[in-house]
């Protein structure tokens, strides 16, 4: 009982110094990959980079202590990070305080959902996400993740559009207009280092080496070069006018947002008082405000795009102050500093007395030192209701990823896995992680592979990994300041390349064409609906359920005849003749309300299509269950067949179906002497009477007869 509650107790059976050394080395190796990777994934989730370190502090430790896999490495992963961003985008601006609070709340909800599934032993619910759906979604997600990093690779800034592909078009247009070449060079260099080191020796922590080298170059070459200036330094009246228009639009949006909040409160009061007129007035006012906000957002977007597209030349004036002219307008007697400058424009008002001009590449910047404070996330019922479907999808996707990785490693180590215990471990990791300012985490394939290859014996390796993250947070955060954003983008793109698996579509199609079609449609819908990734998954799940229902409603019904190996096989599939007097009909599936009438139709078709038919044998080996509708249909079939002057028998009836026949007294109607244990017994018992006075010389049920 104690081992079930505290699974990590079993680690220490036969544990020795050699095991401790192996776990310590594995934990250190995983940490060297995790620290830079987690920062990249945090930005993919729309969080400040250092929140990736927070998500790498408690989740790996807790998941290892309470999960069932000893080598699974938990923490930030690409797909879950992308899903986090997709679920929070409609609620708040990425990176804002509200956004971060919602991400932490989402982690708590994901953890709670996983924990409850584990406690209630409902791990099988993950089967609703079929392999074709997951394959299609994962391939699409990999492309979305990789393409979402292009703006950081080129050093361009654009507003996100309603659809992901529209955002990418904006990025490409921005890159054609202006690409910051040092930023692109840093990203390409990071790619080159990771690819070369991976080919030379996969055991070398290529991600860490790429981060260290590029960060050192960034610091040494002055890659980041920003200046804080006032609006007076901008020597372009049209730009200053755009700044005023932008600030006016943002101020209008903020003011209308306050009014909308008050109107929502008024709407709630009217609904509580059941004041129909008050509700209509509030709805009208809300509609007007929403239209005004939409217009202002469009104005803000247009002005922001204009400001971001404006390139400046910088001139150092007497006294060391800078003046900025739009490119091509600088006076002839002035000397530029050789840099291309751009104005940093976000989603908030531009402080005209404290504007940021960028003359270099983007870096991570200041990372707070120390571990995050431990506290429960603030609960907001309205937000939780909005996040509930996303939390469920992230829970299932995250667990699928984790359990798939754990099973793959267990096949190599021979370890026994408990999916429900793994759900409990992942759930606790996310719940306690949320208390440590973590966003949703899951098992990582790449880091788990590193953990296994490094020789991890128990979950103590994850304990050492968490310890290394704590040390990094306490002592090494200043070293991360000059880490280029383009390098983090390269780390993400390199990591998700492995998620692209085109052979999965071919494999699914070869298994069943409809599985291949579902996989392809899930892939296309996920791409088309991005960033609303839940819609792509929902389409895939709906298609899978539709196929399942269709197959359940129309299961395979085969006519059997004697084959070359003396067994009874599907006559149509193997090109065999069928007996004129006996129809041996096999029904492959449970007989229940959805397909009961289908069996009736199939038997009726055989009766009407063969005027020489005398006996029908229903092979019930495939009927593993029967409900009231199925029993009623079978009773009607027996009545109809015998009323037509034919006879009917059953064979291969299993215990569950036999119990239904006995309880409903249908067995007495059919006759116990008409229910046989095997097909051969049924044919032997009915053959002579069915062929009496018949004209069939060679019966296909006793002799192999092929169609001409």
ZAMARGU-4260 file (C-alpha; in steps of 0.2 Angstrom, whole numbers, plus 5000, padded with zeros to 4 digits):
<rodrens>
0) 5000/5000/5000 | 5014/5012/5004 | 5023/5008/4988 | 5007/5013/4978 | 5005/5029/4987
5) 5024/5033/4987 | 5031/5024/4971 | 5048/5031/4973 | 5051/5019/4989 | 5054/5005/4976
10) 5069/5014/4969 | 5080/5010/4984 | 5078/4991/4983 | 5096/4986/4979 | 5101/5004/4976
15) 5120/5007/4978 | 5133/5020/4975 | 5135/5015/4957 | 5117/5018/4954 | 5118/5035/4962
20) 5133/5040/4951 | 5123/5034/4935 | 5108/5044/4941 | 5118/5059/4945 | 5127/5059/4928
25) 5111/5056/4919 | 5102/5070/4929 | 5116/5083/4925 | 5116/5078/4906 | 5097/5080/4905
30) 5099/5097/4914 | 5111/5103/4901 | 5098/5100/4887 | 5083/5106/4898 | 5089/5123/4903
35) 5091/5131/4886 | 5077/5120/4878 | 5064/5125/4892 | 5068/5144/4889 | 5064/5142/4871
40) 5048/5132/4874 | 5042/5145/4887 | 5043/5159/4873 | 5034/5147/4861 | 5020/5147/4875
45) 5020/5166/4875 | 5028/5167/4892 | 5045/5176/4896 | 5059/5164/4894 | 5064/5162/4912
50) 5046/5154/4915 | 5053/5139/4906 | 5066/5137/4920 | 5051/5138/4933 | 5042/5124/4923
55) 5059/5114/4924 | 5060/5116/4943 | 5046/5106/4952 | 5037/5096/4937 | 5052/5084/4934
60) 5055/5081/4952 | 5036/5077/4956 | 5033/5067/4941 | 5047/5056/4944 | 5043/5054/4963
65) 5024/5049/4959 | 5025/5042/4942 | 5028/5024/4937 | 5042/5027/4924 | 5060/5028/4930
70) 5067/5036/4915 | 5053/5048/4909 | 5060/5066/4909 | 5046/5079/4912 | 5046/5097/4909
75) 5041/5110/4895 | 5038/5102/4878 | 5034/5109/4861 | 5016/5103/4857 | 5010/5107/4875
80) 5018/5124/4874 | 5010/5128/4858 | 4993/5122/4864 | 4995/5134/4879 | 4998/5149/4868
85) 4983/5144/4857 | 4971/5142/4872 | 4977/5159/4881 | 4978/5170/4865 | 4960/5175/4866
90) 4961/5180/4884 | 4976/5191/4886 | 4992/5198/4877 | 5006/5186/4877 | 5019/5189/4891
95) 5007/5201/4901 | 5004/5198/4919 | 4986/5192/4916 | 4993/5180/4902 | 5005/5173/4914
100) 4992/5171/4928 | 4981/5162/4916 | 4995/5150/4910 | 4998/5145/4928 | 4980/5142/4931
105) 4979/5132/4916 | 4993/5121/4923 | 4983/5118/4939 | 4968/5113/4929 | 4978/5101/4918
110) 4986/5093/4933 | 4969/5092/4942 | 4961/5084/4926 | 4976/5071/4924 | 4976/5067/4943
115) 4957/5064/4943 | 4958/5052/4928 | 4972/5043/4937 | 4963/5041/4954 | 4947/5035/4945
120) 4958/5023/4934 | 4951/5031/4918 | 4967/5031/4909 | 4959/5022/4894 | 4950/5039/4890
125) 4965/5044/4881 | 4960/5031/4867 | 4948/5044/4861 | 4963/5052/4853 | 4966/5039/4839
130) 4984/5036/4832 | 4979/5044/4815 | 4972/5059/4823 | 4988/5061/4834 | 4999/5058/4819
135) 4990/5072/4809 | 4990/5084/4823 | 5008/5081/4828 | 5014/5084/4810 | 5004/5100/4808
140) 5009/5106/4825 | 5028/5103/4821 | 5025/5114/4805 | 5016/5127/4815 | 5029/5128/4828
145) 5044/5129/4816 | 5036/5142/4806 | 5031/5152/4821 | 5049/5155/4824 | 5053/5163/4807
150) 5050/5180/4814 | 5063/5178/4827 | 5075/5170/4814 | 5073/5185/4802 | 5072/5198/4816
155) 5055/5205/4810 | 5040/5210/4821 | 5022/5208/4815 | 5005/5207/4822 | 4997/5190/4823
160) 4983/5188/4811 | 4967/5178/4814 | 4975/5162/4805 | 4992/5156/4807 | 4996/5156/4788
165) 4991/5174/4787 | 5003/5178/4801 | 5017/5169/4791 | 5013/5179/4775 | 5015/5195/4785
170) 5032/5188/4792 | 5038/5184/4774 | 5033/5201/4768 | 5042/5209/4783 | 5057/5198/4779
175) 5057/5204/4761 | 5056/5222/4767 | 5070/5221/4780 | 5079/5206/4787 | 5092/5209/4802
180) 5107/5200/4795 | 5116/5198/4811 | 5100/5190/4819 | 5099/5178/4804 | 5117/5174/4806
185) 5116/5169/4824 | 5101/5158/4820 | 5110/5149/4806 | 5126/5147/4817 | 5116/5139/4830
190) 5108/5127/4818 | 5126/5123/4811 | 5133/5119/4828 | 5119/5108/4833 | 5118/5098/4817
195) 5137/5096/4816 | 5139/5091/4834 | 5124/5079/4832 | 5133/5070/4818 | 5150/5070/4826
200) 5144/5063/4843 | 5126/5062/4848 | 5131/5062/4867 | 5138/5080/4866 | 5125/5092/4872
205) 5124/5101/4856 | 5110/5113/4862 | 5121/5119/4876 | 5136/5121/4865 | 5126/5131/4853
210) 5119/5142/4867 | 5136/5145/4875 | 5145/5149/4859 | 5132/5161/4852 | 5129/5170/4869
215) 5148/5173/4870 | 5148/5180/4853 | 5133/5191/4856 | 5141/5198/4872 | 5158/5200/4863
220) 5152/5208/4847 | 5138/5219/4855 | 5124/5210/4846 | 5111/5219/4856 | 5112/5238/4854
225) 5096/5247/4860 | 5094/5265/4864 | 5081/5274/4875 | 5076/5291/4867 | 5062/5304/4867
230) 5051/5307/4853 | 5060/5323/4849 | 5075/5313/4843 | 5064/5307/4828 | 5067/5319/4814
235) 5052/5313/4804 | 5035/5322/4806 | 5025/5308/4798 | 5032/5296/4811 | 5028/5307/4826
240) 5011/5309/4819 | 5009/5290/4817 | 5015/5288/4836 | 5001/5300/4841 | 4988/5291/4831
245) 4994/5274/4838 | 4993/5281/4856 | 4976/5288/4853 | 4969/5272/4847 | 4977/5262/4861
250) 4970/5274/4874 | 4953/5273/4866 | 4954/5254/4867 | 4958/5255/4885 | 4944/5267/4889
255) 4931/5257/4880 | 4938/5241/4889 | 4934/5249/4905 | 4916/5253/4899 | 4914/5236/4892
260) 4918/5228/4909 | 4905/5240/4918 | 4892/5235/4905 | 4896/5216/4908 | 4892/5219/4926
265) 4876/5228/4921 | 4871/5214/4910 | 4874/5201/4925 | 4863/5212/4936 | 4849/5213/4923
270) 4850/5194/4920 | 4849/5191/4939 | 4834/5203/4940 | 4826/5195/4925 | 4825/5213/4918
275) 4822/5210/4899 | 4823/5228/4894 | 4839/5230/4904 | 4846/5215/4895 | 4842/5222/4878
280) 4849/5239/4882 | 4865/5231/4889 | 4867/5220/4873 | 4865/5235/4862 | 4878/5245/4871
285) 4890/5231/4871 | 4888/5228/4852 | 4891/5247/4849 | 4907/5246/4861 | 4913/5230/4852
290) 4912/5238/4835 | 4921/5254/4841 | 4935/5243/4849 | 4936/5233/4833 | 4939/5250/4823
295) 4952/5256/4835 | 4961/5239/4835 | 4962/5240/4816 | 4968/5258/4817 | 4981/5253/4830
300) 4986/5238/4819 | 4989/5249/4804 | 4999/5262/4813 | 5009/5249/4822 | 5013/5240/4805
305) 5018/5257/4798 | 5030/5261/4813 | 5038/5244/4812 | 5041/5245/4794 | 5050/5262/4795
310) 5069/5260/4795 | 5080/5274/4802 | 5098/5280/4801 | 5106/5286/4817 | 5117/5301/4818
315) 5127/5306/4834 | 5125/5324/4838 | 5136/5335/4848 | 5135/5330/4867 | 5133/5312/4862
320) 5114/5313/4859 | 5106/5303/4844 | 5095/5309/4831 | 5085/5297/4819 | 5080/5301/4801
325) 5070/5289/4790 | 5082/5281/4778 | 5085/5291/4762 | 5081/5308/4771 | 5097/5311/4780
330) 5105/5328/4777 | 5120/5328/4766 | 5132/5335/4779 | 5128/5322/4792 | 5137/5305/4795
335) 5127/5290/4800 | 5133/5277/4813 | 5131/5263/4801 | 5117/5254/4810 | 5099/5252/4804
340) 5087/5257/4818 | 5069/5252/4821 | 5056/5258/4834 | 5051/5245/4846 | 5032/5245/4846
345) 5021/5233/4857 | 5003/5232/4861 | 5003/5246/4874 | 5005/5265/4872 | 5022/5271/4867
350) 5030/5282/4881 | 5036/5297/4871 | 5048/5301/4884 | 5056/5284/4885 | 5055/5275/4868
355) 5066/5260/4864 | 5075/5261/4847 | 5083/5244/4841 | 5100/5245/4833 | 5104/5227/4835
360) 5097/5210/4838 | 5085/5204/4851 | 5092/5195/4866 | 5083/5186/4881 | 5087/5201/4893
365) 5086/5201/4912 | 5082/5185/4920 | 5077/5186/4938 | 5088/5176/4950 | 5081/5164/4963
370) 5068/5151/4964 | 5050/5157/4962 | 5039/5159/4977 | 5028/5145/4981 | 5009/5150/4981
375) 4992/5143/4975 | 4987/5151/4959 | 4972/5163/4959 | 4956/5155/4954 | 4944/5164/4942
380) 4928/5154/4938 | 4924/5163/4922 | 4942/5160/4915 | 4942/5142/4921 | 4926/5138/4912
385) 4934/5146/4896 | 4950/5135/4898 | 4941/5119/4903 | 4940/5111/4885 | 4958/5117/4882
390) 4964/5109/4899 | 4955/5093/4894 | 4964/5092/4877 | 4981/5097/4884 | 4979/5084/4898
395) 4975/5070/4885 | 4989/5076/4873 | 5002/5078/4886 | 4998/5061/4894 | 4998/5052/4877
400) 5015/5060/4873 | 5021/5055/4891 | 5015/5037/4891 | 5020/5033/4873 | 5038/5038/4878
405) 5037/5029/4894 | 5031/5013/4885 | 5045/5014/4872 | 5058/5015/4886 | 5050/5001/4896
410) 5051/4990/4881 | 5070/4992/4882 | 5072/4991/4901 | 5059/4978/4905 | 5051/4989/4918
415) 5032/4987/4921 | 5022/5003/4918 | 5005/5008/4927 | 4996/5021/4915 | 4985/5027/4930
420) 5000/5029/4941 | 5008/5039/4927 | 4993/5050/4926 | 4994/5053/4945 | 5012/5058/4943
425) 5009/5069/4928 | 4994/5077/4937 | 5003/5081/4953 | 5018/5088/4943 | 5007/5100/4935
430) 4997/5105/4950 | 5012/5107/4962 | 5021/5115/4947 | 5007/5128/4946 | 5011/5132/4964
435) 5029/5136/4958 | 5024/5147/4944 | 5025/5133/4930 | 5014/5132/4915 | 5008/5115/4908
440) 5022/5102/4907 | 5023/5084/4900 | 5035/5070/4896 | 5048/5075/4883 | 5054/5062/4870
445) 5071/5070/4867 | 5076/5072/4885 | 5069/5055/4890 | 5080/5047/4877 | 5095/5057/4883
450) 5091/5051/4901 | 5090/5033/4895 | 5106/5034/4885 | 5115/5042/4899 | 5112/5027/4910
455) 5098/5033/4922 | 5093/5019/4934 | 5079/5027/4944 | 5069/5043/4945 | 5083/5050/4955
460) 5090/5056/4939 | 5076/5068/4938 | 5079/5074/4956 | 5097/5079/4951 | 5090/5088/4935
465) 5078/5098/4946 | 5093/5102/4958 | 5103/5108/4943 | 5089/5120/4937 | 5088/5127/4955
470) 5107/5130/4955 | 5105/5139/4938 | 5091/5150/4944 | 5101/5154/4960 | 5118/5158/4952
475) 5119/5158/4933 | 5104/5169/4927 | 5115/5184/4923 | 5125/5174/4910 | 5109/5172/4900
480) 5106/5190/4897 | 5115/5191/4880 | 5107/5174/4873 | 5100/5179/4856 | 5082/5176/4853
485) 5086/5169/4836 | 5096/5155/4845 | 5081/5150/4855 | 5071/5150/4839 | 5084/5138/4831
490) 5083/5127/4846 | 5064/5125/4844 | 5065/5122/4826 | 5078/5109/4828 | 5068/5100/4841
495) 5052/5099/4831 | 5060/5093/4815 | 5059/5075/4824 | 5040/5077/4826 | 5038/5077/4807
500) 5033/5060/4802 | 5027/5058/4784 | 5028/5039/4784 | 5014/5039/4797 | 5001/5045/4784
505) 5007/5031/4772 | 5007/5018/4786 | 4989/5023/4792 | 4983/5022/4774 | 4990/5005/4771
510) 4981/4999/4787 | 4964/5006/4782 | 4961/5019/4769 | 4949/5029/4781 | 4963/5030/4794
515) 4974/5038/4782 | 4961/5050/4776 | 4957/5054/4794 | 4976/5057/4797 | 4977/5069/4782
520) 4961/5078/4786 | 4967/5081/4804 | 4983/5088/4797 | 4975/5099/4785 | 4962/5106/4797
525) 4975/5109/4811 | 4985/5119/4799 | 4970/5128/4792 | 4962/5133/4809 | 4979/5137/4818
530) 4981/5145/4830 | 4964/5137/4835 | 4972/5120/4837 | 4958/5112/4847 | 4947/5113/4831
535) 4959/5102/4821 | 4959/5089/4835 | 4940/5090/4837 | 4938/5087/4818 | 4949/5072/4819
540) 4940/5065/4834 | 4923/5068/4826 | 4929/5059/4810 | 4936/5044/4820 | 4919/5043/4830
545) 4909/5044/4814 | 4919/5030/4806 | 4917/5019/4822 | 4899/5022/4822 | 4897/5018/4804
550) 4907/5002/4806 | 4896/4998/4821 | 4880/5001/4811 | 4886/4991/4796 | 4898/4977/4802
555) 4905/4964/4790 | 4892/4951/4786 | 4900/4936/4776 | 4894/4921/4767 | 4905/4906/4771
560) 4911/4892/4760 | 4924/4878/4760 | 4942/4884/4756 | 4958/4875/4750 | 4964/4873/4768
565) 4947/4864/4773 | 4942/4879/4783 | 4927/4890/4781 | 4931/4907/4773 | 4922/4922/4766
570) 4916/4916/4749 | 4916/4933/4741 | 4934/4937/4746 | 4941/4920/4741 | 4931/4918/4725
575) 4922/4902/4732 | 4905/4895/4726 | 4891/4895/4739 | 4879/4881/4744 | 4862/4883/4736
580) 4853/4876/4751 | 4862/4881/4766 | 4868/4899/4769 | 4882/4900/4782 | 4881/4919/4788
585) 4894/4926/4799 | 4891/4942/4808 | 4907/4951/4814 | 4902/4963/4828 | 4891/4965/4843
590) 4872/4964/4840 | 4865/4980/4847 | 4852/4994/4843 | 4863/5003/4830 | 4865/4987/4819
595) 4850/4976/4823 | 4840/4981/4808 | 4855/4978/4797 | 4856/4960/4801 | 4838/4958/4797
600) 4840/4966/4780 | 4855/4955/4777 | 4845/4939/4781 | 4830/4945/4771 | 4842/4948/4756
605) 4848/4931/4756 | 4831/4923/4757 | 4824/4934/4743 | 4840/4931/4732 | 4840/4912/4733
610) 4823/4902/4730 | 4832/4886/4733 | 4838/4891/4751 | 4832/4879/4765 | 4842/4883/4780
615) 4852/4898/4787 | 4866/4895/4800 | 4871/4911/4809 | 4889/4910/4814 | 4889/4920/4831
620) 4908/4919/4835 | 4910/4937/4831 | 4894/4942/4841 | 4902/4946/4858 | 4888/4956/4865
625) 4869/4958/4863 | 4857/4971/4869 | 4838/4971/4870 | 4836/4978/4852 | 4848/4964/4846
630) 4838/4951/4855 | 4822/4957/4848 | 4829/4958/4830 | 4835/4940/4831 | 4818/4934/4837
635) 4810/4943/4822 | 4822/4935/4811 | 4818/4917/4818 | 4800/4920/4816 | 4802/4927/4798
640) 4813/4913/4792 | 4802/4899/4799 | 4786/4908/4792 | 4794/4907/4775 | 4796/4888/4776
645) 4815/4889/4780 | 4824/4884/4795 | 4837/4893/4805 | 4851/4888/4817 | 4865/4897/4827
650) 4883/4891/4831 | 4898/4898/4841 | 4887/4907/4853 | 4898/4914/4868 | 4893/4914/4886
655) 4887/4932/4887 | 4876/4931/4872 | 4869/4914/4878 | 4865/4921/4895 | 4854/4934/4885
660) 4846/4921/4875 | 4842/4911/4891 | 4835/4926/4901 | 4824/4931/4887 | 4818/4913/4883
665) 4823/4916/4865 | 4834/4900/4867 | 4817/4890/4869 | 4810/4898/4853 | 4826/4894/4843
670) 4827/4877/4851 | 4842/4870/4860 | 4844/4857/4846 | 4847/4872/4834 | 4861/4880/4843
675) 4878/4871/4839 | 4895/4874/4847 | 4905/4875/4831 | 4902/4878/4812 | 4907/4860/4807
680) 4894/4853/4820 | 4880/4864/4813 | 4884/4859/4795 | 4885/4841/4798 | 4869/4842/4808
685) 4859/4851/4795 | 4867/4846/4778 | 4857/4830/4775 | 4840/4837/4778 | 4844/4853/4769
690) 4850/4843/4753 | 4836/4831/4753 | 4829/4830/4735 | 4841/4843/4730 | 4850/4845/4714
695) 4867/4850/4720 | 4880/4837/4716 | 4895/4844/4724 | 4891/4855/4739 | 4903/4869/4742
700) 4902/4866/4761 | 4909/4849/4759 | 4920/4851/4743 | 4931/4866/4738 | 4922/4874/4723
705) 4928/4890/4715 | 4919/4902/4704 | 4921/4899/4685
</rodrens>
